[in-house]
Amino acid sequence: VDEVLAVGDERFQNKCYQKIHELQAEAKTILFVSHILPHVERVATRVIWINQGEIVADGSVADVLREYRKASQA
């Protein structure tokens, strides 16, 4: 879905997000892999940051993305 969201038009992106939210409402687990942080913020309830096969951080969206952004600026 990540690549599709990056290149799809707005209508298609909204359709994808709607389906993701439907699956979430059904308590389905979704593995969403992305490097586009606004997409992660929009759909994730938990984030695992993996770098070179190692888990760097695992937790809330806000906490993990804060760590990621801080590390990216270093």
Residue pairs with C-beta under 8 A, 6 or more apart in sequence:
1 16
1 20
1 32
2 32
2 33
2 34
2 35
2 36
2 39
4 12
4 16
5 13
5 16
5 34
5 36
5 39
6 36
8 16
17 42
17 43
20 30
20 32
20 43
21 43
23 30
24 30
24 43
24 45
30 43
32 39
32 40
32 43
32 44
34 40
37 65
37 68
37 69
40 47
40 61
40 65
41 61
41 65
44 61
45 61
46 58
46 59
46 60
46 61
47 57
47 58
47 59
47 60
47 61
47 64
47 65
48 55
48 57
48 58
48 64
49 55
49 56
49 57
49 58
49 64
49 67
49 68
50 56
56 67
56 68
56 71
57 63
57 64
57 67
57 68
58 64
